């Protein structure tokens, strides 16, 4: 496990679409039990408009991240986009974002893939670039307009949104990395075959052997390597497939829910997949104080997790106001009905004779 000594978060940005659909509307549409959404703590979810996709969401989040960091696009040495819902099956979305931002053509640009984990993988790559001295700044993006089969329980949570992080030197960072670990196994809890419009999942199998095994194990490995205890963290944020899973993972680790609730966003915007943990981390940063330590753990089906230990610096209060906050995005919303949701998310096919 690399222990970090040079890298940190210089800036961050998020983007959450305005449209929302209430979980109750999905319940009524498909005749679910009224307790279905409440059981996993989902109230409503964000819905990407017809002109919003992983690239446009990633671009907006990146724009805000650069603004908050005070970094010129010309200083970015690498761009990594983590998504499992890019608009092109064969064409990078990262190159579109880099071009739109004005990042130089000779910089490293790549799309990454590992389900919902890969946005955090971009951060991990960014850390290694900074620690090795190969880059000055790295832009890591996690964005999705996640899909679900109509009428599947996944439809309660699959939503749209994303976050971007500028990784750079700890000397001008708002939060520094102490270290990270990765933990992966071949656990097929969730998948989408080539050409299939919607993913499939292993129902209850997605919990114990997949999510909890990887999230909890990665967190424990991180604490062991850094010589830390659960009580040493002021906040904890985990991947949030729903509202209940991160609270249960925290309980297993001995972390009280008061340290987790500030980063819980899924009940109000749904599971943004690669944006999930990263948006939660952004919200914690926006409410944190210098010296506080944050445990951040991602998860991607298939399956794997990355765990990070992050310590907030004195610069945190200087940059929060430089871009829209998560709370501002949470309050900026417009409700739509199921028919409108189905139309703009492409669930209705139009055929011509």
C-alpha positions in Angstrom: 0.0 0.0 0.0 1.5 3.4 -1.0 1.8 5.8 1.9 1.4 9.3 0.5 3.7 12.3 1.3 3.3 14.7 -1.6 -0.3 14.6 -3.0 -3.6 16.1 -2.2 -6.9 17.5 -3.4 -6.5 21.0 -4.8 -10.1 21.4 -5.9 -13.3 19.6 -6.5 -16.6 20.2 -8.3 -19.9 18.4 -8.7 -22.8 18.5 -11.1 -26.3 17.1 -10.4 -29.1 17.5 -12.9 -32.1 19.6 -12.0 -34.9 17.0 -12.7 -36.0 14.7 -9.9 -38.5 11.8 -9.8 -40.0 10.7 -6.5 -39.5 7.1 -5.5 -43.3 7.0 -4.8 -44.0 7.6 -8.4 -41.9 4.6 -9.4 -43.8 2.5 -6.7 -47.2 3.6 -8.2 -46.1 2.9 -11.8 -45.0 -0.7 -11.3 -47.1 -1.7 -8.3 -44.1 -2.2 -5.9 -44.8 -2.6 -2.2 -44.9 0.9 -0.6 -42.1 -0.1 1.7 -39.7 -1.0 -1.1 -38.0 2.4 -1.4 -38.2 3.1 2.3 -36.5 -0.1 3.1 -33.3 1.0 1.2 -33.8 4.7 2.1 -34.5 6.2 -1.2 -36.8 9.3 -1.4 -36.1 10.6 -4.9 -33.4 10.6 -7.6 -31.8 12.9 -10.1 -32.7 12.5 -13.8 -30.4 13.6 -16.5 -32.3 15.6 -19.2 -32.3 14.5 -22.8 -29.1 16.7 -23.5 -27.3 15.5 -20.4 -24.9 12.5 -20.4 -21.7 11.3 -18.6 -19.6 13.7 -20.8 -21.7 16.9 -20.2 -22.0 16.1 -16.5 -18.2 15.4 -16.3 -17.5 18.6 -18.1 -19.5 20.7 -15.8 -18.1 19.1 -12.7 -14.6 19.6 -14.1 -15.3 23.2 -14.8 -16.3 23.8 -11.2 -13.3 21.8 -9.9 -10.8 23.9 -11.9 -12.6 27.1 -10.7 -12.4 26.0 -7.1 -8.8 24.9 -7.5 -7.8 28.1 -9.2 -5.9 26.0 -11.8 -5.7 26.8 -15.5 -6.6 23.9 -17.9 -3.2 24.5 -19.5 -1.6 23.1 -16.2 -3.5 19.8 -16.3 -1.2 16.9 -17.3 -3.7 14.1 -17.3 -7.5 13.6 -17.6 -9.2 10.4 -16.5 -12.9 9.8 -16.9 -14.5 7.0 -14.9 -18.0 6.0 -16.2 -20.0 3.0 -17.1 -22.5 4.9 -19.2 -20.5 6.9 -21.7 -22.5 8.0 -24.8 -20.2 6.2 -27.2 -19.4 2.5 -27.0 -16.2 3.1 -28.9 -14.9 6.7 -28.5 -13.5 8.3 -25.4 -15.5 10.8 -23.5 -12.4 12.1 -21.7 -11.0 13.5 -24.9 -14.2 15.5 -25.5 -14.0 16.9 -21.9 -10.3 17.8 -22.3 -10.9 19.5 -25.6 -13.9 21.5 -24.3 -11.9 22.6 -21.2 -8.9 23.7 -23.3 -6.4 21.2 -22.0 -3.4 20.8 -24.2 -3.5 18.0 -26.8 -0.2 16.4 -25.7 -1.5 15.5 -22.3 -2.6 12.1 -21.1 -6.3 11.4 -21.6 -8.2 8.1 -21.0 -11.5 6.6 -20.1 -11.4 4.1 -17.3 -13.7 1.2 -16.5 -14.5 -0.7 -13.3 -18.2 -0.2 -12.7 -18.9 2.4 -9.9 -15.4 2.3 -8.6 -13.5 3.8 -11.5 -14.0 7.4 -10.6 -12.0 6.8 -7.5 -9.5 4.8 -9.6 -8.8 8.1 -11.5 -8.0 9.7 -8.2 -5.7 6.8 -7.3 -3.9 7.2 -10.6 -3.7 10.9 -10.0 -2.0 10.3 -6.6 0.6 8.1 -8.1 1.3 10.7 -10.9 1.9 13.4 -8.3 3.8 11.2 -5.8 6.2 10.1 -8.6 6.7 13.7 -9.9 5.3 12.8 -13.4 2.5 15.4 -13.3 1.7 18.7 -11.8 -2.0 18.4 -11.8 -4.4 15.5 -12.7 -8.1 15.8 -13.3 -10.1 12.8 -12.1 -13.8 12.6 -13.1 -16.5 10.2 -12.1 -19.8 10.7 -13.9 -22.8 8.6 -15.0 -26.3 8.5 -16.3 -26.9 5.1 -15.0 -29.4 2.7 -16.5 -32.0 0.3 -15.1 -34.6 -1.9 -16.7 -38.0 -0.4 -16.3 -39.8 -2.1 -13.4 -36.6 -3.5 -11.9 -35.9 -2.6 -8.3 -32.7 -0.9 -9.6 -34.9 1.8 -11.0 -35.4 3.3 -7.6 -31.8 4.3 -7.4 -30.2 4.5 -10.9 -29.6 8.2 -11.4 -27.5 10.9 -13.0 -24.7 13.0 -11.6 -20.9 13.3 -11.2 -17.9 14.9 -9.5 -14.4 15.9 -10.5 -11.2 16.3 -8.5 -8.0 18.2 -9.3 -5.2 16.2 -7.7 -1.9 18.1 -7.1 0.8 18.9 -4.7 0.0 18.9 -1.0 1.6 22.4 -0.8 -1.5 24.0 -2.2 -4.0 21.3 -1.3 -7.3 21.7 0.6 -6.9 18.1 1.8 -3.9 15.8 1.7 -3.7 12.1 1.1 -2.1 10.0 3.9 -2.4 6.7 1.9 -4.7 4.3 0.1 -5.3 0.6 -0.5 -7.0 -1.4 -3.2 -8.9 -4.7 -2.8 -10.4 -6.7 -5.6 -11.9 -10.1 -6.3 -13.8 -11.8 -9.1 -17.3 -11.4 -7.6 -20.0 -11.2 -10.4 -22.7 -9.3 -8.5 -23.7 -6.9 -11.3 -23.0 -7.0 -15.0 -24.2 -5.9 -18.5 -23.4 -8.0 -21.5 -22.3 -6.5 -24.8 -25.3 -5.1 -26.6 -27.7 -5.4 -23.7 -29.5 -2.2 -22.9 -29.8 -2.7 -19.2 -27.6 -4.3 -16.5 -28.5 -7.4 -14.5 -27.7 -8.0 -10.8 -27.5 -10.8 -8.3 -30.2 -9.5 -6.0 -29.1 -10.2 -2.4 -25.7 -11.4 -3.7 -24.8 -7.8 -4.2 -24.7 -7.3 -0.4 -22.6 -9.6 1.7 -20.1 -11.1 -0.8 -19.8 -8.0 -2.9 -20.4 -4.6 -1.3 -19.8 -5.3 2.3 -16.9 -7.7 1.8 -14.9 -5.2 -0.3 -15.8 -2.0 1.4 -15.2 -3.3 4.9 -12.0 -5.2 4.0 -10.5 -2.2 2.1 -11.2 0.1 5.1 -9.7 -2.4 7.6 -6.6 -2.8 5.4 -6.1 1.0 5.2 -6.4 1.4 8.9 -3.9 -1.4 9.5 -1.3 -0.1 7.1 -1.6 3.5 8.5 -1.8 2.5 12.1 -5.2 4.1 12.5 -8.4 3.2 14.3 -12.0 3.9 13.3 -12.1 6.5 16.1 -9.3 8.5 14.4 -11.6 9.5 11.6 -13.9 12.5 11.9 -15.9 11.6 8.8 -16.5 8.5 6.7 -18.0 8.3 3.2 -18.6 5.1 1.3 -20.1 4.2 -2.1 -23.8 4.6 -1.8 -25.9 2.2 -3.9 -28.7 3.2 -1.5 -29.0 5.0 1.8 -28.8 2.0 4.1 -25.7 0.2 2.8 -23.1 2.8 3.9 -24.6 3.1 7.4 -24.4 -0.7 7.8 -20.8 -0.8 6.6 -19.9 2.0 9.0 -21.6 0.0 11.9 -19.5 -3.0 11.0 -16.3 -0.9 11.2 -17.4 0.7 14.5 -18.0 4.1 13.0 -21.0 6.0 14.4 -23.6 7.1 12.0 -23.1 10.8 13.0 -19.8 10.6 11.1 -21.4 9.1 8.0 -24.7 11.1 7.6 -23.0 14.3 6.4 -21.8 12.5 3.3 -25.0 10.6 2.5 -26.6 12.0 -0.7 -28.1 8.9 -2.4 -31.5 9.2 -0.7 -32.0 12.6 -2.3 -30.4 12.1 -5.7 -30.2 8.3 -6.2 -27.1 6.3 -7.0 -25.0 8.3 -9.4 -22.6 5.3 -9.8 -19.1 6.8 -10.3 -20.3 10.0 -8.8 -21.8 8.4 -5.7 -18.9 8.3 -3.2 -17.2 11.3 -4.8 -20.3 13.6 -4.4 -20.5 12.4 -0.8 -16.9 13.3 -0.2 -17.4 16.7 -1.8 -20.3 17.4 0.6 -18.1 16.4 3.6 -15.2 18.7 2.4 -17.7 21.5 2.1 -18.6 21.1 5.8 -15.2 20.1 7.2 -12.7 21.9 9.3 -8.9 22.0 9.1 -7.2 19.0 10.7 -10.2 16.6 10.3 -9.5 13.2 8.9 -11.8 11.5 6.3 -12.2 7.9 5.4 -13.4 7.5 1.8 -14.1 4.1 0.4 -15.3 3.4 -3.2 -16.9 0.2 -4.5 -17.4 -1.2 -8.0 -19.2 -4.4 -8.9 -17.2 -7.1 -10.3 -15.8 -6.4 -7.6 -13.4 -4.0 -5.9 -12.8 -1.1 -3.5 -10.3 1.7 -3.0 -9.9 3.2 0.5 -8.3 6.6 1.1 -7.3 8.5 4.3 -7.6 12.2 3.7 -6.7 15.1 6.1 -8.2 18.5 5.6 -5.9 21.6 5.5 -6.2 25.2 6.4 -7.0 26.1 2.8 -10.4 24.4 2.8 -12.4 27.6 3.7 -10.7 29.6 1.0 -12.1 27.6 -1.9 -15.5 26.2 -0.9 -17.3 29.4 -2.0 -15.6 29.4 -5.5 -18.1 27.0 -7.1 -21.6 25.7 -6.4 -21.8 23.4 -3.4 -23.5 20.0 -3.1 -26.2 21.5 -0.9 -26.9 24.1 -3.6 -27.4 21.3 -6.1 -29.6 19.3 -3.7 -31.9 22.3 -3.3 -31.9 23.1 -7.1 -34.6 20.7 -8.3 -37.7 20.3 -10.4 -40.0 17.3 -10.1 -41.2 15.4 -13.1 -43.7 12.5 -13.5 -42.8 9.0 -14.7 -43.9 9.6 -18.2 -41.5 12.5 -18.6 -38.8 10.5 -17.0 -39.3 7.6 -19.3 -39.3 9.9 -22.4 -36.1 11.8 -21.6 -34.2 8.7 -20.4 -35.1 6.8 -23.6 -37.3 4.2 -22.0 -39.9 4.8 -24.8 -38.9 3.8 -28.3 -40.5 5.5 -31.2 -41.1 3.3 -34.3 -42.0 4.5 -37.8 -43.8 2.2 -40.2 
